[in-house]
């Protein structure tokens, strides 16, 4: 019962009948036993890579986000929110999701397609990357929803109009625009447009298209770009950066030691790939996959000269790069934990506004929301904004104003009808 994943591996390997084409030849009963045992194998391997405390922490974060989602849906009268397929699977069950990440590697191992060392390297990396990415996305999403809740509590969600907020960009840019994830109208009538992890690539057809939009593949992507007013498309391909200049950039950091970490960036200095090269890589993956599925040796296509350069940069320098690259009016850094005073001072010297030790306390983000509201813009043709201006009551919420106007219409129904009859 306390066998390690290596013990389970050795036991299973002795049971398997591996043909010369790397196809597992088992009876149905043997297949059922094998599948059950590989599930045990994957779980034991998972806990050899990450501590049980890490999975418990992930479950707690999932619970925090789930609570925030339900709260935001109730407060803002939303029908729902959509997540990426990756995040949704992780939210359903972090442990099972991480086990799924090594499903293919497990079968490749027992089919003899990869060595034990290759499995150890690839499967460990897959688990760590998935855990780190999803924990980061959970905190980023929690911050986003908390800010939207603060801003729209006495206002409203203007976009999307159907009561759902999209927290992903999947298939959202096929018409060659970069639309917002959400547009919020604050209690003053001003609006803010939020773009999560933008810019992302838009649709393309040939090498000419791909060359034009290549900068979107290698562009820096902060957590949130925020624009004053209703901004339905930020794409400006003829410029660099290829998007409208944001009013605010917000970056979230969930790790305690994030400032010690570094990241490899593939920047805009990389050579643009042609459509033919793109297609070649796609075919290479297809042929190699089919070859493995049929038990054949890997089919090798002609190797393409590698010219994709990367640059290793410290995380705290990266946030400075966001500011220098996009030149926002303001750059805000939100950290889950407290920063060393020296690190905070250095970041603030870069011109960033720092909010630290936020944890999962939404109240601590109220000041950030208030700061953002100063960049909101009233739309020129906005009905409520015009009424507020005429009445001189800028602090009245749109919800209260709407209720009052309806009551006024009931009281002066005949007068309004008479006015409408004489209005051309």
N, C-alpha and C positions, 0 to 999 in steps of 0.2 A: 504493500500500500504506500510505503514511503520511498519507493524506487525513484531514482532520478530519471530525467528525460532520456539520458543515455542508456539506462537500463531498459526502459521501455523500447527504445530504438533497437537495441540488440535482440531483445525477445521477438519483436515484430519482424526483424530482418530474417531471422531463422525460419519464421513461418511462411514467408512469401515464396511464391513460385514466379521467378522473373524470367521471361522468355528472351530470346536473342534480340528481339526488337523492343525491348524495354516495356513490354505490355504485361500488366499483372494478370496472371491466369488463376482465377479463384472461383470457387463455387459460390452460389448466392449466400449460403450460410457463412462461408469464409469471408465474403465481402462485408457482411453485417458486423462480424467480429472485428474485422480490420478497421472499418469506419469508426466503431466505438473506441477501439484502442488508439487510433490516430487522434481522436478528440482528446483522450487522456494525455497523449504525447504532446499535443500542441499546448495544452494547459500547463503541463509541467515545464515545458520549454519557456512559455510566457513568464512564469514566476522565477525562472532562472535569469531572465533578462531584466525584469522590473520587480521591485519589492511589492509585497501585498499592500503595504501602506500607500503606495503610489496609485493602485487601483481604487483603494478606499477613498483617497483624496479626489480622484476623478469622479467617483460616484457622488461625492459631496458637491462638487462643482456642477455636475449635471442637475442635481436637486436645486441648487441656487438659481441656475438658469431657468429651470422649469417653473419655479415659483415666480420669477420675474416675468416670464412669458404669460402666465395666467393673470398676473396682476395688471400687466399692460393691456391685455385683451379686454379685461373688465373695465379699467379706467378709461381707455380710449375707444371703447365700444368696437373693437376689431373682431372680425370673423376668424382670423387666424394668421399664422406666419409660416413662411416656407423656408426650409433649411436646405443646404446642399445634401446630396445623397450620403456623402462621407460623414458629415456631422450628424445627420439624422440617425444613421446606423450606430454611431458612437453614443448618442444620447439614449438610444433604446437599451443598450447594454455595453458599457465600455469593455468589460472582460471578453465577451463574445466577439465584439468587433475586432479587438486586437488578435484574437485567435483566427479570425477570418483572414487577416493580413498575411498569415503564413500557410494558408491552406494549399496554395499551388506549390509553394516551396516544399511542403511536406510530401506531397505526392511525387514531385520531381526527385526528392531524396530517395524514397522507397522504390521508385521505378528505375533508379540508377542513372538518372539524367544529370544529377549534380552530386558532388562529393559531400562528405560530412562537413569538411571545412568550409566549402562554398555555402552550404545550408546555414551553418552557424553565422557566417558573415552577413549573408543576405537577409535571413529571417530576423536576426537581431536588429539590423538597421531598419527593417520594415516596421517592427514593433515600436522602437524608440521614436522614429519619425512620425508615425501615426499618433502616438500618445502626445508628443510634444505639439504637433500641429493642431490636434483637436482641443487640447487644453488652452492653447493660445486663442483659437477661434471661439471657444466658450466664453472666455473673459472679454474678448473684443465684442462679442454679441451682447453680453450682459451690459457692458458700458454703453453701447449704442442704444439699447432699449431703455436704459435708465435715463439717458439724456433726452430721448424722444418723449418719454413719459413726463419729465419735468417741463419740457417746452410746450407740449400739446395738452397738458392736463386742463388748462383753462382756455385752450384753443381747439385745434382740430388737425387731423391728418388730411391734407389736401390731395396727396397722391401717394399710392394708388387710390383710385376712387371707389373701388369695390370692397374695401374693408380688409384686404390682405396686405401684409408687408413682405416683400421678397428680400430675404437675407442672403441671396446668392445672385450670380449674374449669368447663370446657365441659359443659353439661347436668347438672352436679352439684347444682344447686339448684332443679330443677324441682318438687320436693316441698315447696318453701317452707321449707327449712332451709339452714343454711350448715355443711356437714360439714368435718372436717379433711382436709388432704392426707395427713397422716401422724401416727400416734401411736407414740412410741418408749418402750420400757421400758429403763431404765438398769440397770447391774449391781447397784444397790442395791434394785431392784424398783420404784422410783418411775417414774412415767410423765409424759411431756410431749406435748402436742398442738400440732401446727404447722398454721397456716393461712397459705397464700401469697397475698399481695395481696388480702386480704379487708378489708372486706366487699364482696361483689358482689351485684347485684340478684337477687331470687328471682322466681318466676313470678307473673304477675298476669293478671286477666281483664277488669276494667272500670275506670272512672275512680276508683271507690271504692278498689279494690285499689291502683291506681297511686299515688294520693295517699298511701296508707299506707306504701308501700315506696319512694316517691320519694327519701327521704333516703339510700337505698342507692346510687342513681345518682350522687349528688353528694358522697358521704362521702369523707373522706380515706382513702387506702389505703397503709399502710406495706408494706414488703417482706414481713415475717413478723410475725404475732401468735402468741405462744407462751403456752400455758396449762398449769398444773400439773394432772396427772391426766388421765383419759380424758374429753375434752370432745367430744361428738358433734354439738353444735349451739350456735353462739354467738349466734344471732339473738334480739334482744330489741327488737321494733319499737316497743314503747310507751316506749322510752327514747331518749335522745340523749347519746352515740352509740348507734346501734341494735344494739349487740353487747355481750356480757359484757365486763367490764373485764379486759384481758389482764394476765398477770403480767409478761411481757417483750415489748417491741417491738424488732425488729432491722431496721436500715436499712443497705443496702449502697451504696457509691458506687464506681463503676468508673473514672470519669474523673479525670484529674489536676487539672483546674481546676473540679471540680464546684461548689465553694463560691462561684465567681464567677458562676455561671449562675442564671437565674431561670425560673420556671414560672408559667403562667397557670392559676389554680384557678377552677373553677366550684363555688362552695361551697353549703352548705346554705341560704344566704340566697336562692337562686334560686327563682322561682315554680315549683311543681309543674306538669308538663304533664298535660293530661287525656288519656284514652284516645282521644278523638275527634281531638285535635291530633296525637297519635302516629300514628294511622291516616292522617290527612291527609298527613303527611310521608312515610309509607310509599308511599301512592298517588302522591304527587308524584314520588318517585323512580322508581316503576314506569312512570308515563305518560311521563316524560321519556326514560327508557331505551328504551321501546318506540318512541317517536317518532323517536329517533335511529337505531334499528335499521332503521326503515322508510324512512329518508331524509327524514323530515318535519322541519319547524322545531320547535324545542323547545316543548312544550305547557306553558303557564304556568297554574298554579292560583293561587287567591287567596292573596296573601302574608299570612303570620301575623305579628302584631306581635312583634318580637324583645324578649324580656324576660329573656334569660339573661345574667346578669351574671358577670363573671370578675374575678379579683384577681391581680395579678402579684406574686409573692413570691420572694425569694432562696431558693436550695436549702437553705442552712444554717439559714435561719429556718424552713423547712418542717419540718425534723426536730424543731425545738422545738415547732412546732404539733402534731405527732403526739403528743408527750409531754403537752402541755397538754390536748389533746382527749380522748385515751384514758385518761390518768392511770394508766399502768402502774406496777408496783412498780419496774421498771427499764427504761431505754431504752439500747440498745447501738447504736453506730455503727461499722461496719466499712468501712474504705477500702482500696482496692487500692494506692494510693501514699501517700507520706508527706505530712503536712500541714505548712504553715507553723506555727511554734510559736504565733504570735498567734491564728491561726484555731482551733487545737486548744484553747488556753486559753479562748477565748470559748465554744466548744461545751461544754467541760467545766463552765464556769460556768453553763451552762443546765441542768446536772444530768444530762448524758449521759455514759456510759462509752464511751471511744474506744479502738478497736483499729486502728492505722494501719499502712500499708506491709505489708499481708498478701500482696499479689501473688497467685500461685497456689500458695502453700505451705500445705498443709493443717495441718502441724505448728503453724503460728502461730495456728491456731484452737482448739487444744487447751484453752487457758485460757478461751476463750469457752464451749466445751462444758462445762467444769467449772463455770463460773459459772451456766450454765443448769440444770445438774443439781441445784443447790441449790433450785430452784423445783419440782422433780419431786415428785409426790405418790403415795404408795402407796395403791392402791385398798382400800377397807374389806373387800371380800370376796375379795381376791386370795389365791389358795391359796399361792403361793410366799412372799408377804410374811408370811402367818401362820406358815408353817413356819420361816422365818428368825427370826421373833420368838420362837417357842417354843425354838429351838435357840440363840438369842443369837448368830447369825452373820450380821450385816447386810452384811458385805463380800463374801460368797460370791455368785457370779453365778448367775442363774437356770439357765443351761445346765449348770453344774457340779452345782447342786442337783438338777436333773432327772435327770442321769446317776446320781447317788448314790442317789436315791430308787428308781430302777428296779432298781439292784443290791440295795438293801435288800429290795425286793419279792421278788426271786428267792431271796434267802437265807431269807426268812421267809414263803414262799408259803403253806404250810399254816396257819400262825398267822393270816395275814391273811384267808384264806378262812373260817376258823372265826369270826373277828371279824365278817366280813360276814354270815355266816349268822345271827348273833345281833343284828345291827343292824337295827332297824325303819326 
